[in-house]
Amino acid sequence: HGVVTPTMKKGGVALEVEPVGHVIWLGSKLPNVKRVFLHRNQELLHDAGWKLKLWRSEDITQQNFPYTYSTIRRALRYHDDSGENVFSMIGDLMKFEILYHFGGLYMDTNIELLRDPTELFTVAASLNKEVFLVADPGGDKRFASAGFMGALKKHSPLFASLIANEQYLNEVPFEEHCIANAWTGPMYLTLKVLHFDSAVILDRDTAYPLLCGQDQKDRCLERVGNDETSGSKVDQKHSVLVKEENGDMWRVKVPCTDIAQEYPEATAVDHFSLGKSWINCKPEVKSQKLVDWTLRYVHDPASFIFDFVMDQVRWSNANNTEKMTKKLVKRRQQLLGAGSNRAQLILLATTARSGSTLMSELMRQAFNADEDTVVWEDESGLHSDIPLYNRFFDLGDLWSENTLKQDWVLKDLKPKLMSFGVKESSFDTILQTPALFVDEVLQKSASAGYQYVLVKVGWNNDPNDSSLAKRVASNLLDSFPHSSVVFLERSNILAQFASLTAAQDTGLWMKFADSLNPADQVVMPPPIKVLFNFPRFKLMFDQRHQWVTFFNEEMDRRQRKYVHLVYEEHLSTQDKQAETMKRLKEFFGFDINVNSNFLKSSVRLVKSAARVPLKERFVNPEDIPSLLTRAFPLDEVE
């Protein structure tokens, strides 16, 4: 560690900085409730041999902040002229320069220390790191939080890079404070961290055992009414009431032993109920500004920051989503170069059309969330600690003349693929050269930020060409030897006949509710009854048998391993669905979220009004041969 001074030696590690915890509060008087936590932190630090330093507006001087002073003064002038709050951006610049000059610990004013923070410095030193950060609690865990960090040495190159780039500091537009996380916060910090090996990002539980959005789980702080008795979250016997000058009343329990006992490894907790420092703006404005910042400063197309912004734009529901996505895709293609990257192909061969729809929905949800995503549910709905990614693209089952003429292809899929850069002429040769088309989709979707593409091939596709599905499957298996292959069939062929016939006769297949449209949260009517027609059944049975036999032989001939699923055994209940996704994760090594509660809450299958016995699916159940009814009892409920 170089020349070690005796200024700090705790827990078996000697450090080169004074043991000082730094806190910043600008503008108005520090609220009384924050002062309670400040005093608690001061007490704990004092017992551990530390000091606490509160930085205020009067500390902003050229001497204290030689690198960022002019930028901070510009921000303060903007605040005075506009009345807009940019203190979070000023605080970001201050904390980086404070740790550069002094080292030690920085923490936001919402933070309550639960124990001596010295151990974190010991951990960083043992890893030969000079800076420790903590994973961000409110967005994507791959980002480092700017609210709790420590420097073992003065003059860290990481913090130097954050404050010494005069050109960047001069370009920071404080009117864009709604994307402060990009200009001065976690995105800016993490962009620099990626270029230094001297920092470690610790698990978010280190300082954020409660995540942003989990205010209801904070049993040590709640806002209460003026009668001083409302509120049931914090134990009244072991808490104090804190009144603000504006009349706001808080019930506070310090020290927060409840969280300390529940999370014994946590060094601190962020009481998010005290408020967040960032300000939002209109979706279109935020998307535009995030994209502009990314295009200007993120030069690694493989960076997760690029993917994060792509996802933020897609999920924004802004009117400029398509335009902004095209700009990001174009830039990524320029950086990557043509054809240098491809998404991973997942091939789903199936005899069960509705089952394949369910499989694609399960995959979409599992693939679009990291395997370590924390999911919770409260009165406001389902939440996760990271944004859902857009990593999974469902190309569907295109291998039929009829399919290519359907609205979902012409009005949705085709325009979307063309926005990725897929040529319109490529659609003309889908049936003749499927592998070439899929390869182009894999390239362009990767440029658009997708990591996985699902292609489905079924046996009952084109009535004019019964061998089309087999040719497509063979072509794809030959061309993509490293694709992940899943085969799905339905064992109850009577139930399959009823479902297939009803779908073919009505055009209604399995439907999923739009979670953003409350009017779509309905149940489907009971399935219609169909006529059992033996020639039609036999045709289905023969085609199905030929397809199953063909596919198994093709895989055996290529000595390819794959996952064989049976709808009744692996997908008929939500528990089975979750187990099946775990099986796929383990078999193929997918980085996906298979939390059963997450899948159950996220897959929005519109269910029938009632489950009915199989015999009620038919107009004429008495005409079904006994050989079939013995194998598939008609009183079995679907």
N, C-alpha and C positions, 0 to 999 in steps of 0.2 A: 504493500500500500504506500510505498514511498516513505518520507519522513513522518513519523507518527508523533504527534504532540500529546501531552498528558491531559488535554482538555476534556476528553470523553473516553472513559473506559468502563463499559458495562457489559455484563453477560459474557465475558471472556473475549471481547473484541475491542480493539482500540481504533478510534476514528479521529479524523483530522478536523472535526468541526465542533463548535460549542453546542451542547444539547439544548437547542431552542426550538420550540414549536411556534410556527408563524401563522398568524390569522389576519385576514384583511376585512375591514368594513369601511365602506365609503359612503359619502352623502349624509343621510339622516343619522339621527342618534341610534345607537345600537338598541334594538328592541329588548325589552326586559327578559323575555323568554330566552332569547339567544344569550343574554348575559348570564342566565342561570347555567347554561351549558359551558359558557366560557369560564366561569368560576370553577365549575366542576373539573374541567380539563386542567386549569391552572393548579388546582389542588392535587390532582393525580400526578401531573408532571413534576410538581415540587417534591412530592414524596419519592419520585423516581430519580431525582437529581437533575431535573430539567427546569428551564425557564419558559415562560410564554410571552410572546411579543405580539401585541395588537397594532397593526399598521392602519393608520387613518389618513384622511385626505391631506392633512398638514405634513405628512411624511413624504409626500410626492415632491421631491426636490431633484435638481440636477445632480447633486452629490450622491443621493441614494440610488438614483436610477439613470446613470449616464447613458445607457444604451436606448432605453425606451422613453426617456423623458419627453422628447419632442412629440412622439406619437401619442403619449398619454395626454399632454397638454392639448393637442389637436382634438382628442376625444372629449376632453372636458369643455372645450369651446363649443363643440357640436352639441353636447348636452345642454349647455347654457342657452344656445341659440334655438334649439328645437324642443327642449323639454323632454326628450326621449331618454330612456334609461339605457346607458351603455356601460354601467359599472361592472357588469360581468366581464366584458371585454377588457376593460382597464385592469380589473383584478387578475385576469389571466396573464397579462403582460407583466404585472407587478410580481406575481408569484414566481414566474420563471426567472426573473432577474434577481429576486431575493434569494432563491435557492442557488443561483449561479454565484452570487457574492458570498453568501453565508453558509450554504448547506443547511443541514438539519431537516426538520419536519414541517410540511405545510398541510393545513387542513381548513376546509370550508367552515363557516360559522354554524352550519347545521350539524356538524360532526360532534359526537360525544365519544371521547375515549373510554374504552371499557377496561383497558389495562395498559401497563407500561409499553410504549411503542419501541423500546430499544431492541427488542427481539427481532423486529423487522430489519433493522440495520445489520444485526448479526446474520440473518438469513442472506441478505444481499451480499455481505462480505464473504460468506462461505461459498457463494456462487461466483466470486470474483467480479461482482458488479459494483458500480459506484452510485447507481440510482435505482430506487425501487418505485414502481407505480402499481396501481391496482386496476383490474379490469373494470370497465365502465358499467354502472348499474342500470342505466336507463335506455340504452340503445342496443348496440351490438357488442357482445363480450370481447370481440377481438380488438376493440379500441381500448386505449388507456384512459382512465378517468383523470381529469385535471383538478379533482377536488381533494385528493389525499395522496401525498407522495413524499419521498425523502431523498436527500442527497448525502452520501457519506463523506464527500469531499467538496471543497470549494472549486469553482471554475470547471464544472463538468462540461465536456464538449457537447453533450446533448442540450443542456440549457443554453450554452453559447450559441448553438445553431438556431435556437428559438428567438433570441433577442438581438443577434448581431447582424442579421440580414437587413440592412438599412433600406434596400429597395423594396423588400416585402413589407416592412413596417410602414413605409410611405404609401403603399398601395392599399392598406387596410381601410375599407370604406365603412365607417361607423354607422352610416345610414342602413347598412345591411346587417344590423344587429340580430335579425331573425335567423341568420345562419352563423351566429357567433361561434357555434360548435365547430364550424369549418374554418373561419378566419383566425380564431385565437384559442379555441377550445380543444376537445378530445380529438377531432379529426386532424387539426394542425399538429398537435402534440404527437399523435400516433404516426403521422406522415414522416416526422423526423425520427421517431424511435426506430422505424423500420431500417434506418441507415446506420444505426449505432448498435454495437454489441455490448455496450457498457451498462445497459439498463435491463431490468427484469420486470415483467408484468405479473404481479401476484394474483392469486385467485380473488374474485370479487368478494367472497365472504370475509376476506381480511378486514375490509372496512365497510362493506355493504351487505351484511347478512339479510337486510331487508332491501328489496329492490325498489326502484322508482315506480310508484304505482301500488305499492303494498302498504299504504298508509294505515289501513285497517288492522294490520298485524303489529303496529307499533303500540305496545301496551304501556309505554312510558310517556306519551305525549298525546293530548287531544285538545281541540278547541271546545270550550264549553260556553253555555249561555250565561247571561248576566246574573241569573239566580244562583250561580255557583254550584248547582247540584246536577245539572243535566250532563249527559255523557256517561257511558257505562264501560268504556274500554280500560281506563286507568283506575287502579285501586285507590279509592278516596282516602283510605286510612293511612296509606304510606306515600302520599303525594302532597304537593303544595299547589296553591292557586297563584297564578301570576297574571297581573292585570297590566295591560298596555295603556298608554296615554290616550289612545283613540277609543278605549272602552273594551277592546278585545280581551277575552279571558281565556287563559290556558290552564290545564291541569298537567302538572309535570311531576314525574317521579325520577329523582336523581339520588344516587347513581341508578342506572337502568339495569338492575340485577336480573330482571326477567330475561332480557335478551342475552345478557352475559352468561346466564345459566343454560339457555337454549342453544347458544352458539359459543361454546367455550373456546373455540379457536379464533374467534373474531377479536381484533384489536380495537375496533371502533364500530360505531353505527351512525348512519346518516338519518336524521329525523326529517324525512322529506315533507312532513306535514307543515313545516315552517315555510314552505314555498320553494319554487324553482326560480332560477335567475334568468332563464332565457325567455324570449318573447316570440310569439308565433307571428306568421304573416299569411297572406293568401296563398293557397296551394300553387297557383301559377307563378307567382312571384318567387316563392321558395324554390320551386323546381328550377326556374331559370337561373337563379343565383347559385344554387348548388352545382348545376351543370357547368356554368361559367367558371366557377372556382376549380372544379375538377379538371376541366379541359386545360386550364392554365397551369395547374401545379402538380397534377398526378400524371407522371410520365411512364409509369409501369403498368402496362395493360393487364398484367396478372395480379395486380394489387387488389386486395379485398375491398379497399376504399373505392375503387372503380365499381366493383359489384354492388357495394352498399349504396352508392349514389344512384346506380341504375335501378335498384329495387325501390329506393325512396321515391324516385320519379314514377315508377310503374304503379306503386300503391297509393299515389297521391290523389288520384281521381281528378287531377287538374285538366283543364281544357287543352293544355299544350303538351300533354304526356307523349303523344306520338312524335311530335316535333323534337322534343328534348331527347327522347329515346334514340331517334335517328342520328342526332348529333353525337351522342355517346358511342353508338355503334360505329359510325363512320370513323371517329377518332380511334377507337380500339382497333379497327381493321387497319388503319394507317400504321399504328404502332406494332401490331402483330405481323403484318405482311400476309399476303394471300395464301390461304391453305395451310397455315402453319399450326393450326389448332383445331381440334374437333371435340364436340360433346360426346359423351359415352352413350352408346346405343343399347337400349333395352328392348328386346324382342318378345312380345307376348303373343303366342299362338293359342288359339282358343276354339272351343266348340260352343261356348256359352256367351252369347253376345251381351246379355245383361250383366253377367258375371265379369266380363272384361271391362265394362263401364265402371263397375264397383272397384275393380282392381286399379284402374287408372286414377280414380278419385283417391283411393287409399295411398297410392304412390305419390300423387301430387302433394298430398298433405304431409306425408312422411319425408319426402325429399326436400320440401320447401322449408324445413325447420332443421336446425342443427341438432345432432344427437344429444347435446347437453342442454338443450333449451329447457328452462324452468317454466312450467305452465301452472297458472292458478286461476281460480274462478271466484268472483265475488258477486255482489248484487248488480254490478254493472256489466257482467258478462265474463267471457274468457280472455285471459291476458297471457302474454309470454314476455320473457325478459329480453328477447332480441326480436327484431322485425323478421317476419317471414320472408325468406329469400324467394326469388323467382329462378330457381335452379332447374326446374323440371318442366319440360315441354311435351305435351301429348299430341303427337302427329295424327293419331287415330288410325283407322282402318280405311285406307284410300283405294284399295285394290279392286275396284269395280267401276264400270262405266256409270252405273247409277249413282254411286257415291260422289263421283266427281261433279255431278250436276246438282247436288243438293245445296241448299242455302248456306248451311254451316261451313261448307267448303268455299263457296263462291264469295260469301259476304264477310266471313270471319277469318278462316284459316289462310286462304290465299293472300288477302291483303296483308295479314300479319307476317307471313313468310316473306313476302316481297319487301316489307319494311325492313326485314333483316338483311336483304340483299339477294334473296333467291330470285333468279331470272324468271320472268313470266313464261318464256319459251320452255323452261324445264317442266312445267306442268303438262305440256303436250306429250311428253314421253314417259310419264309416270308408269303406265302399264307395260310399256315395252322394255324400259331399262330402269326398274325400280331402284337398284343399288346405286346408280349414278345420281338419281334424284335424292335418295336418302343421304348420300355422302355430301351433297351440296347443302342439305338442310343441317347436317351435323357441323359443317364448317361455319355456316352463317349464324346458326343459333349459338355456337360458342362465342362468336364475336359479339353477339347480343347479350352475353352474360349467362346463358344457360349451360348447365353441366351435363344434363341427362335428357335424352330424347326417347320417348316411348313410341314404338311402332307396333301396331296390332295387325295380325293376319288371322282371319277366320275362314272356316270351311264353306260357309253358305253365302258366298259373296255375289258372283255374277252369274245370273241364270243363262247367259249366252255363252259362257265359257267356264265349264265346271272345273277345268284344270288350272285356272288362273292362279288360285291361291297357292297351289303346289309349286308353280313356277316362281312365284314371288318369294315364297319361303326358301326355296333352294337357292335362288339368286342372292338373297340377303345373308343366308348362312354361309355361303361360299365367300362373299365379299367382306363380311365382318366376322372373322373367326374369333375375335375377342369380345364380342357382344355378350351381354347377360341375357340368357334365354329362360323364359318361363312358359310352361304349357298348362293351360287351364281347361278342365272339362267338367261336365255335370253328369253325375252318375244316374240320377233319376231321369231317364229319357222320356217318361210320360210327362213329368213336370216341365221338362225342357220343350217338349212338343207343344204343350199348352201355352207356354210363355212365348215361344217363337212364332206360333201361329197367330196368337193375339197381336203380337207386335207387327208381324207382316200384314195382317188384315187391317190394323188401325193406324200403323205408322208411329205408334207411341212406344218408345223404349224406356228403360229405366231413367228416372228424372232426379236431378239434384236441386235442392232449394237454393236460391240466392240469399246468402246470409245477410246481404246488405239491403234486401227488399223484404220488409216484414209481411207484405201481402203474399209473398211466395212461401211463407211458412205454413203450408197446408198439407193435408194428407190426400193421397190419391184415392179415387173411388175403388171399390173392390174390383179385381180383375174380371174382364168380360169372359163369358163362357164361349168356348170354341167347339166346333164340330169335329169329333174324332172321325177321321177319314183314313182307312187303313193304307191305301196306296200312297197317300201323302205322308203318312207316318213312316212307311217303309222306305220311301225315298229319303226322308230325313235320316232315318237310322242307317241306311247304307252309306250315304255321304259322310255322315259322322264317323262311322266305323273306318271308312277308307282314309279319312283325314287323320284320325288318331294313329292308325297303323302306319301311314306314310310318314308322319312326323317322327314317330319313335324310330323308325328304320333310318330316316335321314340323320338323326342325332347319333344313332349307333354307328352308322357308316363313317361319320366324321369323328367318332370317339369324343363327342362333346358332352360335357356335364351340364345338366340343367335342373331346374326345379319343376316338379310335376305336382300340380294342385288339383284337388277335386272340390268343387264348389260346396257340396254338402259337408265335407270334412273340414274345410279350411276357411270358408268365407260366410257361412250361413248365420253366424252370430257375431256380435261385436268383439267378444273375447277371442273367438277364433280368428277374426281379422287381425287383431293385435298380435296374436301368436304367429300368424303367417308373415306379417311384416318383420317380426324378429327373426324368423327363419331366413327370409330374404337378406336381411342385414348381415347375418352371420355367414350365409353361403357365399355371397358376392362381395362382402366387405364394404357395403355401402355406409357412408357417413350420413345416417338419417335418424329422425326422431321416431321411436316406436313406443313412446309412452302411451299406454292404453287409454288413459283419461284424455290425453291430447287428441288421439285419433277419434275416440268416441264423441268428443265435443266438436270436432272439426268437420268430420265427414257428414255432410247434410243430405242423406238419402231421404227422399220423400217417400214415406212408407204408405202402404195401402191402409185403408180404413180398418180392415180386419183381416186376420189370417183365416184362410178357409181350407177345408178339407180338399184333397185333390179332386175328388169326384165332382165338386161344385165348380171346377174349372171347365167342365165339359157339358155340352147340351145333351149328349147321349152316352153317358158313362156305361150304360148296359151293353153297348156295342163294342167295348174294349175287350179284346181276347183275354181269357182267364190266365193265360200264360204270363201276360203283362201285369195283370192286377195282383197276381200272387207275388211277383217280384217287387212290385211297387204298389202297396196297398192304397186303395182309393180313400180310405178314411184317414190317411196320413195328412197332418196339417202342414201347409206350406208357410 
